[in-house]
Amino acid sequence: MSTDANTQGDMMDRELRPDAGVTLVEMMVVIVIIGLITAIVVINVLPSQDKARVEKASADIATLQQALELYRLEYSHYPTVEEGLEALVTPVDPAGTKRASFIRNLPQDPWNHPYQYVVPGERGAFDLYSLGADGRVGGEGLDADIGKAQ
């Protein structure tokens, strides 16, 4: 019996100990630390996301330029402005027959705007570019146009 009484006494002591739980101050300190870590991560990751978007646009433009060159080699001319870049996905030969595509699908730029295609270009056979984050001609920083004249 003394063992049972001793065990119950120990359990009562454990339940009533003042240092057995987590205080509000300790919880607040943990929340503040998590907030600081989150802020540091966000500050360091967001610029990388913007850089990744610019690099993706450049890679898409390079892929589209290669497809335009393959189109030119096949048909001896670049697609017209009316045909646009869609001609790379569903090309039609002069006889009106559909041919194999030069790319599987036509990508949008990272800001969900279509890539701009102008033929003849201002500085070459064609111009191919993205309008940047703002979707308008010109701009600076993320709003700057991305691409190059061929």
C-alpha positions as CSV (number, residue, x, y, z in Angstrom):
1,M,0.0,0.0,0.0
2,S,2.8,2.3,0.7
3,T,3.9,1.9,-2.9
4,D,0.6,3.0,-4.2
5,A,0.5,6.0,-2.0
6,N,4.0,6.9,-2.9
7,T,3.2,6.6,-6.7
8,Q,0.1,8.8,-6.3
9,G,2.1,11.3,-4.3
10,D,4.8,11.5,-7.1
11,M,2.1,12.0,-9.7
12,M,0.5,14.8,-7.8
13,D,3.9,16.5,-7.4
14,R,4.5,16.3,-11.1
15,E,1.2,17.8,-12.0
16,L,1.6,20.7,-9.6
17,R,5.1,21.6,-10.5
18,P,5.2,25.3,-11.6
19,D,8.0,24.7,-14.2
20,A,6.2,21.9,-16.0
21,G,4.7,23.9,-18.8
22,V,5.6,26.5,-21.4
23,T,5.0,30.1,-20.5
24,L,3.5,32.7,-22.8
25,V,6.9,34.6,-22.9
26,E,8.6,31.4,-24.2
27,M,5.9,31.0,-26.8
28,M,6.3,34.6,-27.9
29,V,10.1,34.3,-28.2
30,V,9.7,31.2,-30.4
31,I,7.1,33.0,-32.6
32,V,9.4,36.1,-33.0
33,I,12.4,33.8,-33.9
34,I,10.2,32.0,-36.6
35,G,9.1,35.4,-37.9
36,L,12.7,36.6,-38.2
37,I,13.8,33.5,-40.0
38,T,10.9,33.8,-42.4
39,A,11.7,37.5,-43.1
40,I,15.3,36.6,-43.9
41,V,14.3,33.8,-46.2
42,V,11.8,36.0,-48.1
43,I,14.3,38.8,-48.5
44,N,16.8,36.4,-50.0
45,V,14.5,34.3,-52.1
46,L,12.3,37.0,-53.9
47,P,15.1,38.5,-55.9
48,S,16.2,35.1,-57.0
49,Q,12.6,34.5,-58.3
50,D,12.8,37.7,-60.4
51,K,16.2,36.6,-61.8
52,A,14.8,33.2,-62.6
53,R,11.9,34.7,-64.5
54,V,14.3,36.8,-66.6
55,E,16.5,33.8,-67.3
56,K,13.4,31.7,-68.3
57,A,12.4,34.4,-70.7
58,S,15.9,34.4,-72.3
59,A,15.8,30.6,-72.6
60,D,12.3,30.6,-74.2
61,I,13.5,33.2,-76.7
62,A,16.6,31.1,-77.6
63,T,14.3,28.1,-78.1
64,L,11.9,30.1,-80.3
65,Q,14.8,31.5,-82.3
66,Q,16.1,28.0,-83.1
67,A,12.5,27.0,-84.1
68,L,12.3,30.1,-86.4
69,E,15.6,29.1,-88.0
70,L,14.4,25.6,-88.6
71,Y,11.2,27.0,-90.1
72,R,13.3,29.3,-92.4
73,L,15.4,26.3,-93.5
74,E,12.3,24.3,-94.3
75,Y,10.3,27.1,-96.1
76,S,13.0,29.5,-97.2
77,H,11.4,32.4,-95.2
78,Y,10.4,33.3,-91.7
79,P,6.7,33.1,-90.7
80,T,4.8,36.3,-91.5
81,V,3.5,38.6,-88.8
82,E,0.0,37.3,-89.6
83,E,1.1,33.7,-89.2
84,G,3.1,34.7,-86.1
85,L,4.8,32.3,-83.8
86,E,1.8,30.0,-84.0
87,A,3.2,28.8,-87.4
88,L,6.0,27.0,-85.4
89,V,3.4,24.9,-83.7
90,T,1.1,24.1,-86.6
91,P,3.0,24.9,-89.8
92,V,1.2,24.7,-93.2
93,D,3.2,24.4,-96.4
94,P,2.4,26.4,-99.5
95,A,0.1,23.6,-100.7
96,G,-2.0,24.0,-97.6
97,T,-0.9,20.7,-96.0
98,K,-0.1,20.7,-92.3
99,R,3.4,19.6,-91.5
100,A,5.3,18.5,-88.4
101,S,5.7,21.2,-85.8
102,F,9.0,22.9,-84.9
103,I,8.1,23.2,-81.2
104,R,5.5,21.3,-79.1
105,N,3.7,24.3,-77.7
106,L,4.0,28.1,-77.8
107,P,5.2,29.3,-74.4
108,Q,4.0,32.5,-72.7
109,D,6.6,34.6,-71.0
110,P,7.0,34.2,-67.2
111,W,4.5,37.0,-66.7
112,N,1.8,35.3,-68.8
113,H,2.2,37.6,-71.8
114,P,2.8,36.4,-75.3
115,Y,6.2,36.8,-76.8
116,Q,6.4,39.5,-79.4
117,Y,7.4,38.6,-83.0
118,V,8.1,41.2,-85.7
119,V,9.3,40.4,-89.2
120,P,11.2,42.1,-90.7
121,G,12.9,43.3,-87.5
122,E,14.3,46.7,-86.8
123,R,17.9,45.3,-86.5
124,G,17.7,42.1,-88.4
125,A,15.5,39.5,-90.1
126,F,13.1,39.4,-87.1
127,D,12.7,40.7,-83.6
128,L,11.6,38.4,-80.8
129,Y,11.2,39.7,-77.3
130,S,9.2,39.7,-74.1
131,L,7.7,42.9,-72.8
132,G,8.8,42.2,-69.3
133,A,6.8,42.3,-66.1
134,D,4.6,45.3,-67.0
135,G,3.6,43.9,-70.4
136,R,4.4,47.3,-72.1
137,V,7.1,48.4,-74.4
138,G,10.2,49.8,-72.7
139,G,10.7,50.0,-69.0
140,E,13.5,49.5,-66.5
141,G,14.5,46.7,-64.2
142,L,11.9,43.9,-64.2
143,D,9.7,46.0,-66.6
144,A,12.4,46.1,-69.2
145,D,12.0,44.3,-72.5
146,I,13.9,41.0,-72.7
147,G,15.2,39.6,-76.0
148,K,17.4,40.5,-78.9
149,A,17.0,41.3,-82.6
150,Q,18.1,38.6,-85.0
